[in-house]
Amino acid sequence: MKTLRLPPSIGITDFQNAEQVREVLALRPPGHPYAIQVGVMMSYKTLNGVPTREGFERVWPKPSEIASIFIDDPASLNMLHWADYQGLTRVGDLVRAIGCCGPNIKALQLDMTWPAPELCWAIENEFRLPIVLQIGTRAFDQIGNDPVRLLGRLDEYEGDIAGVLLDKSMGRRAEMDPGFLRPLVEAVRRECFGLRVTVAGGLGPDTLGLAQSLFDEFPGLSTDAQGQLRSSGSYLDPIEMPRVTEYVRKAFKLFQPALS
C-alpha cells in the first residue's frame, strides 16, 4: 500500500475554537506551499473520562467540541494530537478519538513513547489517515539520542507513518538545540525518503530564529509551536492570539526564501 504523504506546514498546537483557526488561516500568503497545521489535543484520559492534571480543562477542548474546530479549508492541515505516555491506548480508543473529529480531520499525531507499530498499521489501514510519530524526551532517552538507533526504530514503522516530530521540549518551552537536531534531521532525510520531518522546541514569536540554520540547511522542514505561544510559558494556559499571529507571520517570511 502506498505510503501517505503530508505537506510541509507551520504548526500551532492548542487551538480551542474555529474563530482562532480562521484568524490564523487568513495570514497564509496566497499560493504559499506551507499549510497551517491546526493542532488540537486529546488524551487517553480525556477521551475516557479519567481525571487529569488540574488545569488541562482550560486548554484542551472537550472531545465533543473538536469537530467544530476542524473547519473545511484547503490551507488547513487539521491534526489531532493524541497524548498517552503510559501506553494504555488500544486501537478502539483511537477509532473513537478519530470519530470525535468529524469529516475534516486530515492527520493524527501520536504523542506516545514508541507505540506498538501494529497500532499505527491498524489506524493507517482503517482510515487512510497520515500518522505523525512524536519522538519526545523519553523516546530519545531510550535510543540514547543516537541517529543510527533512531533509524532502526523508525524501520519498524515503515509504510505506516507519514512523518516524525523531533521534539525534546514536548510543549514545556525548553529551548531548541539546533546542534542536537541537525544529525537527526539529516539521518531521517537521507534514509527515510518521503517521511516528513517536523522540528519543535520552545519556538515562538521571540525564538523562531533558533531554528533558522536548520530551515536554511533542510528546505521543506515543518515546525510546530506550543509553549511559547503564551506569555506565561505554561502549557496549562490558553494560547494568546497576538503571540500566535506574530509567530505565524514571522514563520511564513522565514520559510518563503527556502522554497523560492
Summary of the structure (lengths in Angstrom):
residues: 260
radius of gyration: 16.8
end to end distance: 32.5
largest distance: 48.1
contacts: 839
relative contact order: 0.16
helix: 40%
strand: 18%
